[in-house]
Amino acid sequence: MEDRQTRERPPGTSRPEAARGVAVRLAGVTKRFGEFVAVDDLNLDIYEGEFFSLLGPSGCGKTTTLRMVAGFEEPTRGEIEVAGEQVQGVPPYRRPVNTVFQSYAIFPHLNVFDNVAFGLRRAKVPKDEVASRVADACEMVQLAGFEKRKPGMLSGGQQQRVALARALVNRPRVLLLDEPLGALDLKLRKEMQLELKSLQEEVGITFVYVTHDQEEALTMSDRIAVMNEGKVQQLADPTTLYETPANRFVAGFIGQTNVFSGTVDGMDGERATLMTREGLKIEAVVRGEGAPAGGEVHAAVRPEKVRFGDSGDNVCAAEVRQIVYLGASTQYIVELEGGGKLVLHQQNAHDASGPSEGDAVSVAWDAPNCLILGG
């Protein structure tokens, strides 16, 4: 994997979209199950060679969207294109896509070679070509030398690699992945995240990845569509999603955040003064559509943007209520003077020290790190 990792680009730094064609297009796609609207008027362009994630809570419509692209569900309304061709009514096996599931769906009675070769043999690919392509696919997912082993002799991560090899050996234009790492333990899951991203970079195939795990999506994706109630709440690269969420849902779903509710007391350019329900006066920055004067709004600041001390645009007296050691950092929950709680994270450097539970402290953060949110 070393060679792949040296070629890996950081998340959010994919090739310019204008330089690539559209691999998957969803135009006005709606999916109903009776009265329930699972996907609501969805419009998406997913680009060639992109690692694209559909992220959201259970029931948000992400898996239904993937299944419509795969052909396991048909849209109630709208159009789906894959590689420039409309695919409504086209059966899954005739679409230029392959799907990798969380359950792996590999055959326990077949060895690795026969599992990977299964689709090629059904397509009546010549025997010599089958052997060559299976060898290439196994090499690609680090299974060279494992071809004669049965799935029961493999670890969970190796079984997942078999499923990936079986999908990649057919050379699909688009690889669809439905929470494929969900059954793995945390350490292996993190390792496989990096391997999947590196593999996608190497093969250059469009990956469309479904997950409810925010960290997983941030780690691997070029772009992420955050979904809720069948709609895309925000579509952006990982850095933009985390640093400038479009609304309160995205801010709360992507990582931890502190949210203040109140009314706008004044504006100075893009900077707003917010009077919270607890009587705190907070300086925040408005992005996008702006904040209505006198109207209720929400402002968010990430825990790592808050610090102990009395220097900053926003300074509040507080009392430490709870301390949670997280390894690389420590989480402090403080109660603000006048009411309300705030979470802050402090990195555990060699010389780092912090207050104890019950200590009176001051906490501070800067206005550019506190955003007025829509929704």
N, C-alpha and C positions, 0 to 999 in steps of 0.2 A: 503493500500500500504506500510505501514511501514515495514512489514516483508519482502516484496519483495525487498525494497530498501536496507535493510541491507545485502541482499545476492548479490546485484548488484556488478559486477566487473567493474573497470574503463575501458573506451573505449581503445581498443588496447591491452588489457591484456587477450585475450581469451585463451582457452586451446590450447596447442600445436597442430598444424595442423596434425602432424604425428599420434597423438593419436585418430584422428577422421576419419570416413569414408567420402566419397564424397556424398553429397546429390544431387547436380546438377552438371553435366558436359556438357560443350559446347565445341565441337571439330571442328575447322575449319568452324564455322557457318557463312554463308553469307546470307543476305536477300536483294533481289532486288525488287524494284517496277518499272517495266519498265527499263529505263536507270539509274534510281536513285539507288545508293547503300546505303541502310539504315544501314546495319550492314556488316562489312567487315572483313572476316576471323577471327572471334572471338574465342578465346580459354580461357575458364574459368573453374576453379574448385571451387565450393562453398561447404563448409564443413558442416557436420551434427551439429546442435545446434548453428550455427553461425548466427549473425545478419549482413547480407551482403547488402551493398547499391550500387546501380548503380547511379552515380552522373554525371550530365552534363547539358549543355544548351539545350534549345528546339531544336529538330531535330538531336540530337547527336546519337540516336539509342537505348537509354536506355529502352524506353517503348516498342519498337519493340522487343527488346531482351526478356523482360518480357512476352510479348504476345506469343512469340514462345515457351517459357517454359510452359506457361499455355495451349497452344494448339489453341489459337485464330488466330495464323499465323503459317504457315509452312516455314521452312528455304528453301531457294533456293538451298543451298548446305551445307553439314556438318551434324554432328550428335549431338543429345541432349539426355542425359541420366538423368533420375530422379530415385533416389534410386536404381541405378544399372541397370535399364531397359531402353532400347531405346524407345523413345516416338514419333518419327516421324510417322505421320499418325494416332496416337491414339487420339480420340476425347477428348475435355477438361474434360468431366464428368467421363472419365475412367482413368484419370491421378491422381496420389496421391498428388494433389495440390489443393489449394483453393485460390481465388483471392479476395482482398478487393480493391474497387475502390474509387476514390475521391468523386464520386457522391453518395456513400453509397449503392445505388441500393437495398434499403429495400422496402417492400410492404407497402404503406400507409394505406391500408384497414385492415391489420393484426396487432394484438397487438404484443408486444415484444416476448412473448412465441411462438406464431405461426410463427413469422419471423425466430426465431432461430431454430425452429423445422422443418422448411420447407424441408430442404434437407434430414433429417432423415426420414420423412414421405414418401418422394418420394422413398427412399431406402427401404421402408417397414420394418423399425426397429420396434420391438415390443413397444407397448404403454408405458409400465412401464419403459423400457430403455430410450425412448424418454424423459419422464418426468425427469428421473434422470440426463441424460446428459445435457438437457437444463438448469436444476437447477445449475449444476456444471459450465456450460459455463457462465451463468448470474452472478454467484458468482465471477467467475474469472475476469470479466470485470466490477465489481462493479455495477451490475444492479439487484441484488437480491431485491425483493420487487416492481420491476417495470414491472413484467411480463404481467400484464393486461393493461398496457398503450399502446395507439396507438402512432406511430411515431410523429404525430402532437403535442403531449403533451410533447415531449422531446426536450431538447436543442440539438444544433449541436454536441457537444461532446458526449452526450448520444446516439444520432443516430449513431455516428461513432462506439461506443461500441457495439451497436446492430449488425452492420455489422461485427465487429470482432468476436463477439460471434457466429454468424451464420457460419462464416468460421471455427472457432476453434472447434465447436461442432462435425464436421465431422472427426476430428482427422487426418488432412492431414499430410503427411511427410514434406511438404514444404508449407509455407504460402507466397503468392506473394502479395505485397502491392504497388499499383500504385498511388503515391502521395496522400495517404489517408487523410492527414491533411490539404490539400491545401485550403479547403473551410472554415476553422476555423479562428477565429480572433487570433491575435498574442499571447495574454496571454494564451488562451486556447490551442493553438498549442504547446506552450512550455511545458505546463503541460502534454499534451498528449504524447509528445516525451518521457518524463521520464516514464510515465505509460506504453507506448509500450515497452520500453527497459526492464523495470521490468517484464512485462508480458512475454516477450520472454525468459527471464532468468528463470521464474517459469515453463513455459510449456516445455521448452527445444526443441521447434520446430525450424527448420531452417526458418528464415525470409529473404526474398529477397525483398528489399525496393527500389523503384524508387523515386528519388527526384531531383529537380534542386536547392534545398536550401542547401548551403554548411554547414551552422551552424547546420541544422537538421541532416545531415549525420555525421558530426563530433561528435555530441552529442550522437547518438544512436549506431553507427556501431562498430563492431569488425574489419571489413575490408571494404574498399571502392574501387570500380573501377571507376576512373574518365574517362569519355568517351568524345570523340569529333570526329565528322565526321565518326561515325561508328566504331571507333577503341578505345581500351583502351590506354589512355596516361600514366597512372600509376595505379598500384594496390598495396595498402599498408594499414597499420593501420592508424588511424587518426593522430597520432603524427608524424609519418614519412612523411605523405603527407604534413602536414603543415610546419614542420621544414626543410625537405629536399625534396622539389618538384623536379621531374625529369626533367621538362622542363618549358619553359616560359608560356605555356598555363596553366599548373597545378598551377604554382605560382600565376598567375593572377586570376584564377578561385576560388582557395581556399583562401578566405580572401583577405585583401588588401596587396599590396606590392609595393615597389619602385624599378623600373627597370632602370639600367644604361646600355647603349650600348657603346661599344668601342672595342679597340684591346688590346691583351695581350702584355705587354711590358717586362715581365720577369717572371720567375718561381723560387720558392724556396720551394722544396718539394711539398706539396699540396697547398701552398699559391701562388697566382698570383697577379701581379701588372697590373691593368687595366687602360689604358688611355682612358677616355671617349671622346665622340664627342665634349663636351664643354671644354675639356682641363683639367679636374680634374684627379688627380692620386689617384686611389682607391686600397686598399688592400682587396682581397677577397680569399675565399677558394674554391678549385676545388673538386667536388665530382664526382665519377663515371669515365667517360671516359677521363676526362682531357680537357685542353683548348689548342687549336692550337696557337703556337707562331705567332704573327703577324696577326692572323685571327680575324674577328669580333666575339664577344661574348656578352652575356648579363649577368649582375650580379643583384641579387635581395636582398633587405633587408626589413624586415617587419617593419611597422611604430612603433610598440612597442619596437623594438630593437634600435631605434634612440633616442638620448637624447640631451638636451641642455647642453653645456659645451665644454671645449677644451681639454678633456682627452680621448684618445682612439686611435685605429689604423688609423682611418679616421676622420679628423677634417676639417670642411668647414665653411667659413664665409657665412652668409645668412641674409636675411631680412624677418620678419614675414609678410605674405601677408593676411592670413585668419585664424580666430579662430572659431572652431565649438564645442560647448558644447554638449557632448554625454551622460551626466549623470555620469556614473562610470569613464569616462575619458574625456579628452579634445583633440580634433584633431587640430593640427597646420599645416598649409601649408606654407612652407617657399620657397623663391626664392634663389637659391644658387648663390654665386659670380661666375660670368662667364656664368651663364645661367642654366636653368633647375630648376624644382621644386622638393621638397621633402616633404613627409607627415610623421609626427611623432605623436604618441599618448603619453599623459602623464596622469597617474592615478590621480584621484581627491581625494587624501588623505586629512586628516584634515588640515595638514600644507602645502599642495601643493600650490604653486603659480607659475605663469608663465609670460612670456613676453606679451606685448600688440602688436596690429597690428602696423606695421611700425618700430618696434624695430630692431636694428642691433643685431644679436646673432651669436653664434657659435653652430654648431650641430656636434655630434660625434656618431660613432658606431664602433664596433669591427669587425675585419676581419672574425672570425669564424661565425658571424651572417650574413655575406654577401657572398652569394653563386653564383658561376659561373654556369649558367644554360645551359642545352642542348636545342636544338630546338629554 
